[in-house]
Amino acid sequence: MKNGVVIVGAGHAGVQAAASLREEGYDGPVILIGDESELPYHKPPLSKTFIKDQDAKPQPLRGEAFYSGSAIDYQPGVRIEAIDAGARRLEVSGGATLAFDRLVLATGSRPRLLKLPGSELSGVVSLRSLADARTIRELSAQSEDVVILGGGFIGLEIAATLRAAGRNVTVVEAVDRLLGRAVAPVIASHVRQRLEAIGVRLLTGTTIDRLEGDKGRVSAAITSGGERLPAQMVIIGIGVVPNVELAEAAGITIANGIRVDQQMRTSAPDILAIGDAASYRHWFTGADVRLESVQNATDQARLAARTILGHADAYSAVPWFWSDIGDMKLQMVGLTSGGDSHVVLGDLAENKFSIYHYAGSRLLGIESVNRPGDHMLGRKMLGAGFSPTPQAVAAGPDALKAALAAFQEEPARATG
C-alpha cells in the first residue's frame, strides 16, 4: 500500500490506531491528521485536575519522540474538507489533496449547541478540547458564580471541581434526575446527596429560558420559572453529537454515527471508523449503540489496525466507563439497559457500594462507587460470559471470585 493509512482525528482512538498499526507489524506509511495544534493529549483530566490547577499541563497520550520513532507522520492543525471515497483521496483545507489506501475516521464528537437567547455572550463555554479547558480555567479565576447546564458526567465533574475551588455552583438539569439513563436511580440519588453536601445547588426538572449579559459578558441565567441565577460563567454540558459530516458527504452510511460492522469497516471499501463517531451492533446486548468512552475508542482502534492487516476478528470488548465526581469514583462495566432487577453490595452511607444489574438470571453490568475491586472482578466475569447468581453476589467478593474460578475450570475439565 504505497499511500498507506491515513487516520483523521488525533484523539484517543486515532493515536491508538496509529500505534496499533505499528504494533501489529504494518510497515507502510501512517499519517495521523489532527485539527488541533497540540500534541495529542488525555481528555479525562480536563474536567478535573486541569481546570482547578493553574499550573497543570496537558498529559500527552504519547511523547513527541513516539511519533518520529514509530515513523508516524503526525500532522497537527490540519482540516480535512472532503473525502473522495472512489478515488481514495482527501481534500485538505488550503487546496491540497492526500491519497490513501486505507482511511480510518476517528472524528469523535462535539458539544451539542445551545439555542438560547444570550448563548453568544462571552463567558458561555463548553468543554471538549484543551483550548476549552484553558478558557474555563481562566474564567474560573474571574468568576464567583458558575451555572452549569446539564447534569451528566462532564457537568457534574466540573461542578465538583469548581465547588472545591470555592465557586458558587448551580447545576440545571432539564429532566427530573441527574445522570439521565447513564446510571441507576440509586446512584443518581447518591451523587446528588454528596454534591449537595459540599454546597453544589442542583435544580432538576428545570430549564433555562435565556441568558442575560452585561457589556457583552454573561451575568445571569434565567430559568423558565423566572428565577435569576447569577453567573459570570455558564458551562454547557447538554451532550454531544458525532462528527459524521465528512463521512455523510462521501456517501457513507450514517445511523446515529458512522455505521460500522464488527471489524470497524464502514459501507465504503477501504474506509473504517472508530471511537465516539462510530455506531455498531453491540455483541453483548444485540442493540445498536454508539459509545463515548476512552475504553471503546482504544479497543476499537486496536481492532481496526488488525482489520487493516487482514485479520477477521469481531469486536468483543467488554464496555467499561468511569467518572470522578468529588469524592466518588464511579466505575461502570457492561451495558445495563433492559435490566429488571438488581443487587446492592456494600454501604451507601460509607460511600462505597456496587449495584449488580440483571435481566432475568443474566448479569448485564455493575455500577460501583469507590469499590474498584468489584469493577475489576466484574470485567473478568462479563469477559468470561459468567453470570453469578444474586445469592453469590450477596455473599461478597470472595464468594464471587470462587464462583468465577469454578466456572472457568468447567471447560478445562470438559475438554481434559
Disulfide bonds with the S-S distance in Angstrom:
none
